[in-house]
Amino acid sequence: MTHASALTLDELVDTLKALADPVRMDLLRRIAAVDEMACTDLVEESHVSASTVSYHVKALRTAGLVQVRKDGRNFHYTYRPETVRAVADALNSLG
């Protein structure tokens, strides 16, 4: 997803699917609680393996919920609240 101002139906469904997983929601909450979170910190805090974090963060990134910044061999995650606002707007427009 390139921007979150107006989600297509496919983007909305993909984002909702990403949010529907309990592990992803936990990871997203942890990332959203800080300005930026290192992958190593996320693995330590969430008590899941690095490969599990990587798998779920990829889905969050694809859905536009997090942004990933690479610094050498380290990855840092940032929450993108504009995507959640766009999802809320799309759901509120239903009626």
Backbone as CSV, one residue per row, in Angstrom:
resi,resn,N_x,N_y,N_z,CA_x,CA_y,CA_z,C_x,C_y,C_z
1,MET,0.852,-1.167,0.000,0.000,0.000,0.000,0.895,1.226,0.000
2,THR,0.684,2.127,-0.913,1.533,3.303,-1.027,1.062,4.451,-0.160
3,HIS,-0.235,4.602,0.009,-0.754,5.637,0.892,-2.038,5.135,1.517
4,ALA,-2.408,5.760,2.617,-3.556,5.249,3.354,-4.740,6.201,3.343
5,SER,-4.712,7.244,2.525,-5.794,8.221,2.565,-7.112,7.640,2.075
6,ALA,-7.089,6.798,1.079,-8.311,6.171,0.576,-7.974,4.737,0.193
7,LEU,-8.431,3.807,1.001,-8.123,2.409,0.764,-9.039,1.821,-0.301
8,THR,-8.473,1.016,-1.168,-9.294,0.228,-2.076,-9.913,-0.904,-1.261
9,LEU,-10.888,-1.564,-1.818,-11.515,-2.687,-1.126,-10.483,-3.770,-0.823
10,ASP,-9.612,-4.071,-1.781,-8.577,-5.088,-1.562,-7.621,-4.685,-0.444
11,GLU,-7.233,-3.410,-0.398,-6.344,-2.937,0.663,-7.028,-3.025,2.028
12,LEU,-8.297,-2.673,2.076,-9.045,-2.749,3.317,-9.104,-4.191,3.821
13,VAL,-9.426,-5.106,2.943,-9.517,-6.520,3.321,-8.158,-7.041,3.776
14,ASP,-7.101,-6.720,3.042,-5.754,-7.173,3.423,-5.343,-6.618,4.779
15,THR,-5.675,-5.362,5.040,-5.326,-4.751,6.318,-6.114,-5.391,7.455
16,LEU,-7.392,-5.633,7.230,-8.199,-6.285,8.253,-7.708,-7.705,8.531
17,LYS,-7.278,-8.413,7.497,-6.717,-9.755,7.683,-5.434,-9.677,8.522
18,ALA,-4.614,-8.687,8.254,-3.380,-8.529,9.023,-3.689,-8.241,10.487
19,LEU,-4.711,-7.442,10.729,-5.092,-7.090,12.098,-5.788,-8.232,12.836
20,ALA,-6.309,-9.204,12.105,-7.092,-10.280,12.706,-6.236,-11.330,13.418
21,ASP,-4.940,-11.297,13.237,-4.071,-12.280,13.865,-3.615,-11.785,15.239
22,PRO,-3.796,-12.579,16.297,-3.432,-12.129,17.640,-1.945,-11.810,17.806
23,VAL,-1.081,-12.578,17.176,0.363,-12.293,17.274,0.675,-10.956,16.619
24,ARG,0.087,-10.712,15.457,0.326,-9.436,14.773,-0.198,-8.264,15.582
25,MET,-1.378,-8.434,16.170,-1.924,-7.355,16.996,-1.011,-7.067,18.183
26,ASP,-0.472,-8.105,18.791,0.451,-7.911,19.903,1.707,-7.174,19.442
27,LEU,2.262,-7.591,18.330,3.457,-6.926,17.800,3.152,-5.475,17.449
28,LEU,2.012,-5.239,16.815,1.647,-3.880,16.424,1.465,-2.990,17.646
29,ARG,0.835,-3.504,18.688,0.678,-2.728,19.928,2.034,-2.349,20.516
30,ARG,2.952,-3.281,20.508,4.288,-3.017,21.058,5.021,-1.962,20.230
31,ILE,4.915,-2.069,18.913,5.570,-1.096,18.028,4.928,0.273,18.191
32,ALA,3.600,0.310,18.283,2.875,1.583,18.385,3.147,2.303,19.704
33,ALA,3.579,1.573,20.713,3.801,2.163,22.035,5.067,3.015,22.105
34,VAL,5.926,2.905,21.096,7.197,3.647,21.080,7.358,4.337,19.733
35,ASP,8.310,5.263,19.661,8.561,5.940,18.384,9.101,4.976,17.337
36,GLU,10.023,4.119,17.763,10.641,3.150,16.853,11.121,1.978,17.693
37,MET,10.960,0.756,17.171,11.385,-0.412,17.923,12.328,-1.263,17.088
38,ALA,13.448,-1.614,17.694,14.407,-2.505,17.036,13.843,-3.921,17.025
39,CYS,14.154,-4.651,15.991,13.689,-6.033,15.867,14.135,-6.855,17.064
40,THR,15.357,-6.672,17.501,15.854,-7.449,18.641,15.028,-7.178,19.896
41,ASP,14.630,-5.927,20.106,13.792,-5.592,21.256,12.403,-6.206,21.120
42,LEU,11.880,-6.196,19.921,10.556,-6.768,19.686,10.569,-8.274,19.948
43,VAL,11.621,-8.942,19.523,11.748,-10.384,19.765,11.818,-10.645,21.269
44,GLU,12.623,-9.858,21.954,12.783,-10.040,23.398,11.477,-9.784,24.154
45,GLU,10.796,-8.713,23.812,9.558,-8.345,24.511,8.400,-9.282,24.208
46,SER,8.326,-9.753,22.983,7.167,-10.544,22.573,7.315,-12.022,22.889
47,HIS,8.515,-12.467,23.183,8.770,-13.866,23.531,8.423,-14.831,22.403
48,VAL,8.578,-14.363,21.169,8.469,-15.247,20.008,9.796,-15.191,19.266
49,SER,10.033,-16.153,18.419,11.315,-16.235,17.725,11.482,-15.097,16.716
50,ALA,12.724,-14.845,16.357,13.023,-13.809,15.366,12.353,-14.123,14.032
51,SER,12.316,-15.390,13.656,11.681,-15.742,12.383,10.170,-15.502,12.440
52,THR,9.560,-15.736,13.594,8.127,-15.475,13.751,7.848,-13.979,13.678
53,VAL,8.676,-13.191,14.352,8.531,-11.728,14.278,8.678,-11.272,12.836
54,SER,9.680,-11.763,12.152,9.915,-11.376,10.761,8.715,-11.708,9.881
55,TYR,8.170,-12.893,10.046,7.016,-13.325,9.263,5.826,-12.394,9.481
56,HIS,5.522,-12.103,10.731,4.351,-11.293,11.040,4.571,-9.813,10.707
57,VAL,5.780,-9.314,10.911,6.053,-7.914,10.561,5.955,-7.721,9.053
58,LYS,6.323,-8.725,8.288,6.178,-8.622,6.832,4.711,-8.409,6.461
59,ALA,3.816,-9.131,7.106,2.381,-8.959,6.840,1.919,-7.573,7.273
60,LEU,2.411,-7.094,8.411,2.054,-5.744,8.869,2.591,-4.686,7.912
61,ARG,3.791,-4.902,7.425,4.384,-3.956,6.474,3.622,-3.966,5.147
62,THR,3.301,-5.124,4.649,2.552,-5.239,3.397,1.197,-4.544,3.504
63,ALA,0.590,-4.623,4.680,-0.707,-3.977,4.916,-0.567,-2.485,5.183
64,GLY,0.656,-1.987,5.253,0.874,-0.560,5.470,0.768,-0.133,6.923
65,LEU,0.797,-1.091,7.834,0.643,-0.782,9.257,1.955,-0.419,9.946
66,VAL,3.055,-0.891,9.403,4.364,-0.531,9.937,5.306,-0.184,8.800
67,GLN,6.285,0.608,9.142,7.353,0.967,8.220,8.624,0.345,8.774
68,VAL,9.480,-0.147,7.900,10.716,-0.791,8.323,11.898,0.033,7.830
69,ARG,12.833,0.275,8.753,14.068,0.979,8.415,15.223,0.039,8.724
70,LYS,16.091,-0.139,7.728,17.253,-0.993,7.910,18.454,-0.127,8.239
71,ASP,19.177,-0.525,9.270,20.394,0.175,9.689,21.481,-0.874,9.825
72,GLY,22.254,-1.045,8.764,23.235,-2.132,8.749,22.512,-3.457,8.734
73,ARG,22.784,-4.274,9.750,22.112,-5.572,9.852,20.875,-5.522,10.740
74,ASN,20.563,-4.353,11.258,19.448,-4.191,12.187,18.228,-3.599,11.494
75,PHE,17.067,-4.059,11.931,15.810,-3.551,11.424,15.083,-2.817,12.542
76,HIS,14.454,-1.706,12.182,13.707,-0.891,13.139,12.312,-0.668,12.577
77,TYR,11.308,-0.807,13.437,9.919,-0.736,13.018,9.241,0.499,13.591
78,THR,8.413,1.117,12.753,7.643,2.294,13.138,6.180,2.071,12.762
79,TYR,5.308,2.414,13.680,3.860,2.307,13.466,3.386,3.396,12.521
80,ARG,2.448,3.067,11.633,1.867,4.024,10.691,0.387,4.209,11.032
81,PRO,0.073,5.138,11.932,-1.318,5.315,12.368,-2.259,5.766,11.261
82,GLU,-1.734,6.375,10.220,-2.599,6.836,9.133,-3.327,5.678,8.460
83,THR,-2.724,4.496,8.467,-3.386,3.336,7.880,-4.570,2.909,8.733
84,VAL,-4.395,2.916,10.039,-5.497,2.549,10.936,-6.618,3.575,10.826
85,ARG,-6.261,4.848,10.698,-7.294,5.883,10.509,-8.061,5.635,9.211
86,ALA,-7.357,5.245,8.152,-8.020,4.980,6.873,-8.955,3.774,6.984
87,VAL,-8.539,2.754,7.737,-9.412,1.594,7.962,-10.658,2.016,8.738
88,ALA,-10.459,2.798,9.793,-11.594,3.281,10.579,-12.532,4.112,9.719
89,ASP,-11.983,4.984,8.893,-12.816,5.803,7.996,-13.611,4.925,7.041
90,ALA,-12.958,3.897,6.485,-13.651,3.009,5.542,-14.774,2.255,6.239
91,LEU,-14.530,1.807,7.455,-15.572,1.080,8.195,-16.697,2.012,8.616
92,ASN,-16.341,3.226,9.034,-17.377,4.194,9.422,-18.254,4.609,8.255
93,SER,-17.729,4.537,7.051,-18.511,4.948,5.887,-19.587,3.910,5.516
94,LEU,-19.516,2.754,6.149,-20.508,1.720,5.867,-21.894,2.077,6.413
95,GLY,-21.917,2.990,7.334,-23.241,3.364,7.760,-23.357,3.661,9.186
